[in-house]
Amino acid sequence: MSTLLVTVEELTVHEHPNADALELAQVGLYRAVVAKGAYRTGDFAVCIPEQAVLPEALMAERGLTGKLAGAAVNRVKAIRLRGELSQGIVCRTRALSGVDLADAHKAGVDFAAELGIVKWVPPVPISMSEEAEPASDLLPWIDVENLKRYPAAFADGEPVAVAEKVHGTACCLTYHAGDDRVQMTSKALGAQRPALVEDPGNLYWRAVRGHRLPRVAAESAGELGGITGRDLRRGVRRRRPEPRVRHGQSARCARTRGLRPRRGGRYA
């Protein structure tokens, strides 16, 4: 599941090729631009990733008030500083002054909640004509973190499968076998666990009912997919939206419930 992690990481420091007063602090395959001399290779620091939303106090402490992205100028975004890409923020904050950073790194402690940092959730388009209701038993949204955070995830020479991402809008369907109930949510709402109230004018529900996805989901643990179409950006009207179901994600959901994936996206 894609989550926001604010952890302590060991830094490798490089020279900035275009600025005498700046350096590059590397974590995995990510690099952040930092002030020269602030860190040395082997130091530990808090790493705040892209798409993190910072509280006012932390922005004020770091001198970032009014300098970040988003309507509220509080969102971390990758930027170029003197020609070098800076992906996230590397810092040491007063809130963790009593923490042994080396020990926190070894333990993999997530400081997001303690620092008041949350993950940015894109707003749901008004044009999708949706209403939401609380639904704590929805399947959690499953996504993939940027591989740069895990440079050792694959061994040299290990075969991998590559899929092409098509333009669409992502959705998550949960089928409750006990009472034959179906719930639907969007990617933007999924992390907060509200479901979209069924509405014949809603884009997701039109795809779900039009293509009989509950019947497909009844044979698995759940489906994550997307709605695609030529007119998606202009708004889908009469034409039935086409779903693209990601069965690999469904298999991952199935494994969490002890089910055995079989060919064709079905589960035992």
C-alpha positions, 0 to 999 in steps of 0.5 A: 500500500502506498503510504507516507513515510517520514523516516530517519535515513543515512545520508551520502553527500555530494558536491552540487555541480552548479553552486558553491553554497549548496550540496546534494544529500542522497538517500537511496536514489533520491537527492535533496539540495541542502546547504553546504556543510549542513551534513556529512556522509554518514550523518542521519536526518529526517527525510520528508518525501514529495506529496507531504503536507507540512504543519505551520510550525514545521514550515516556520521552523525550517523557513519554508512558510509561503515557499511550498506548493499547492493552494495552501503553499504547504505541500512538498514538491520536487523542484530544481535548484541551480539545475539539480533536482531536489526531491523532498526535504532533508532536515533535523527538527527541534521536535526530535531533538531528544531522539537518537537518530541512528537508533530511529533509523535502525528501527525504521520509525515513522515520524509522520504523525509525531511531526503532524505531516500528512500525505496530500490527497488530490481533490475529487473533481466536482464533475464526477457528481459523487456523494460519499458515506463512511465505510471503514470496511473498504479494501485499502487502496493499493499502490506502488511507492516510487522505486527510488525509495527502495534501490535494493528491491531487485537484484542485478539480472532479476527479470521484471515485468513492465506495464504501460500506464494509460490515461484514466481515473482510478477506482477501487471496488470492494465486494462483501460476499456475506451480504452480496454488497458492493462498495466503490471509492476513488483513489483520492477518497480511498485513503480516508475510507469513504465510499461513493453512494451509488448514483447512476450519473457517477462515472465509476458506478456506471462502469461497475454496473455497465460491465457487471464488475460485481460478478467478477469481484465476487470471484476474487477478493476485490478489484482495483482498476481505472476508467479510460476513454477518449472523452475522459478529460472532457467528461464521459456522457452517453458512452459507457466508460471502459474499465481496465481492471488490474488483476495483479492488484487483485491477487495481492488483495487475495493473498492477504486473505489466504486465497490462492490466485489462479489463471484468468484472475479467479481465486480459490 
